[in-house]
Amino acid sequence: MNTSVAVEGLVLAIVGVVGSEHVRSDPASLDAYGQDALRQGHAPWLVVLPGSTREVAAIARVCHESRVPLVVRGAGTGYTGGAVPTHGGVVMSMERLNRILEIDEVNLLAVVQPHVITGDLQRAVEAVGLFYPPDPASLDRCSIGGNVAECAGGPRAFKYGTTKRYVLALELVLPTGEIIRTGSKAVKNVVGYDLTQLMVGSEGTLAIVTEITLRLVPRPPARATVLALFPSIRAAVEGVTALIQRRVTPATLELVDADSLDAVRTHTGGEVAPAGTGAALIVEVDGMQAAVEEEAVIVIAACQGAGATVVSRAVDDQDRERLWQSRRMLSESLRATGLLKINHDVVVPRGRVPELFDLIQELKERYRLRIAAFGHAGDGNIHVNLMVNRTDEAERERARQAERVLFERVVELEGSISGEHGIGFAKARYIDIELSADTIALMKRVKHAFDPHGILNPGKVFPD
Ligand SMILES: Cc1cc2nc3c(=O)[nH]c(=O)nc-3n(C[C@H](O)[C@H](O)[C@H](O)COP(=O)(O)OP(=O)(O)OC[C@H]3O[C@@H](n4cnc5c(N)ncnc54)[C@H](O)[C@@H]3O)c2cc1C
């Protein structure tokens, strides 16, 4: 299927479905849709922008019948190459399917098309006193469809859980072209296998999500945000343990190490933490006003007890947003150093976070690497960024060795090699560190049941 004649036939078939104005095959488009936030990948042969579920199904049928790879793309903010082809084929961008179809204030749910931007949905539901908690740091760019496919998390996962807790029902197009519905608007549903949850985190390899019904919760009326600065990462990690032992469940519990703080300071000029700060915790509690006040006092005392040198509370929404904006700028600030940022999102059981930071220190010393770490300490989900000089091949090789050791040891710590970014093609070669051969074989049988010709997002999750 890689001759130009065959591609011309494919273009004709797809133009017949959506019209030529919704098909792109110019070099600039192929280049743009051949990359996501991983900044690696291969250009597709063509890009198609369907405008309805019926068109999605017709395109899937064309690809299925002609055995052409089909890669679904949300906003392209994924970190593991999930939304880009590994060997050409068609990229189907969901960008025209971008409407909030319903916000149901009685049943506490929203029905959306896949390309609704996460932050837009949050603002729309908050305007009527409701709340959609999952908050990936990319929330102003990423799409709900991509969040479902990756089971996106974010700072609030500690209290509110990740995307999977909120997906009630889906409309799906199978790679063979059938349209099915899973789940329902009811909050309970135990009929048959739970295909809805199977779909969440399946990285666009099983089916194409064309409509999502999401559970909402009431918007918490009050919140308090506390920034605590510590002399060392060890002290900050002790602060996390102290908080949990005091039985507070913050909405967010974010930890940022010294290298990450330095990068934000340099990139944004912002002064969240002065130079020399060892680590920072951003803790937010939310709920009813009186409970929030009580919990904020406990949070401040716990941080001070763990050795925080400065503990401050955001005075208003603007102050609070300034803090969160700096947190959301972490990835961009690390990239702005000019070094290659190899980003891993490992996760360990919360009680083993101190051991994870010991491991990071060991890797820094053993492989002579710069490693910047930050993340959702409350969940044990830490973003470990190996910061590598692009032109130093020896350093890149040491980073490759270090990442394998990182993954092996994280699994020994009873954790997982990915807490929220998924596997894509970037980490496919590592999945056998975590999953047994029998488990991988079963997953491949599930994939085959959905996608007998293996056209949907090939080369992802499983090593070729
Ligand atoms: C600065 C930055 C910060 C980030 N912070 C976080 C964070 O805090 N937490 C977190 O979890 N992630 C984070 N991410 C990663 C990323 O934003 C998430 O994985 C997000 O869910 C991807 O959404 P997307 O719309 O960009 O999907 P894409 O990148 O376009 O696609 C991701 C995967 O989903 C599949 N897919 C997309 N749409 C559909 C669909 N409709 N049907 C079937 N499959 C589909 C694709 O095939 C692909 O495999 C961050 C990324 C960046 C760049």
The ligand as an ORCA input file, in Angstrom:
! r2SCAN-3c Opt
* xyz 0 1
  C       2.833     20.555     28.749
  C       2.135     19.218     28.902
  C       1.672     18.854     30.155
  C       1.018     17.623     30.310
  N       0.529     17.296     31.551
  C      -0.150     16.154     31.721
  C      -0.699     15.823     32.993
  O      -0.586     16.548     33.966
  N      -1.380     14.649     33.082
  C      -1.544     13.815     32.014
  O      -2.182     12.773     32.165
  N      -1.025     14.106     30.814
  C      -0.341     15.254     30.635
  N       0.178     15.550     29.400
  C       0.046     14.604     28.295
  C      -1.187     14.839     27.374
  O      -1.649     16.157     27.438
  C      -2.303     13.855     27.717
  O      -1.891     12.529     27.461
  C      -3.617     14.120     26.956
  O      -4.599     13.237     27.452
  C      -3.487     13.929     25.446
  O      -4.642     14.487     24.845
  P      -4.632     14.930     23.314
  O      -5.978     15.423     22.983
  O      -3.513     15.857     23.060
  O      -4.380     13.530     22.626
  P      -3.349     13.127     21.486
  O      -1.957     13.405     21.933
  O      -3.761     13.697     20.196
  O      -3.580     11.552     21.439
  C      -3.197     10.744     22.526
  C      -3.670      9.314     22.254
  O      -5.075      9.282     22.267
  C      -5.571      8.715     21.070
  N      -6.813      9.417     20.770
  C      -7.010     10.756     20.716
  N      -8.289     11.018     20.457
  C      -8.916      9.831     20.338
  C     -10.252      9.436     20.059
  N     -11.216     10.330     19.860
  N     -10.525      8.113     19.986
  C      -9.576      7.179     20.190
  N      -8.295      7.505     20.462
  C      -7.974      8.807     20.535
  C      -4.477      8.922     20.053
  O      -4.536      7.960     19.033
  C      -3.243      8.762     20.907
  O      -2.915      7.417     21.061
  C       0.853     16.761     29.214
  C       1.329     17.140     27.959
  C       1.960     18.355     27.796
  C       2.463     18.739     26.439
*
